[in-house]
């Protein structure tokens, strides 16, 4: 039985699906994220594109489904899994994405600073040093 929350809070939007993808396939796939109420596929008007709405029994499955299923390939296309627009789930997802993006930036900045400390400058200095060492080594061989 579905939870007390409205259906839109328990639903994900699935984009970039091919005509070969059936509702049964999506049901089997999304069951991995949590118990389902229903799966509906639709064609986009005036287009060959298709999308699906997958409704779960509980809200917790929405973010979990996005985390584990967004970007997987079905019939050579990466599906896009997102929360429904204008929902609490969308807001929670955006907050989590913002936190994750911030952490990724911090990690990347840490790597750049670490590389600079090791090379004594920017990455170009280090590449130049490697080339110079290679030239010296080549010049020290037997004559």
Secondary structure, DSSP 8 states (H G I E B T S, - for coil): ---SS-GGGGEEEEEEE-TT--HHHHHHHHTTTS-EEEEEEEE-TTSS-EEEEEEESSTHHHHHHHHHHTT-EETTEE-EEEE-TTSHHHHHHHHHHHHHHHHHHHHHHHHHHHHHHHHTSSHHHHHHHHHHHHHHHHHTS--
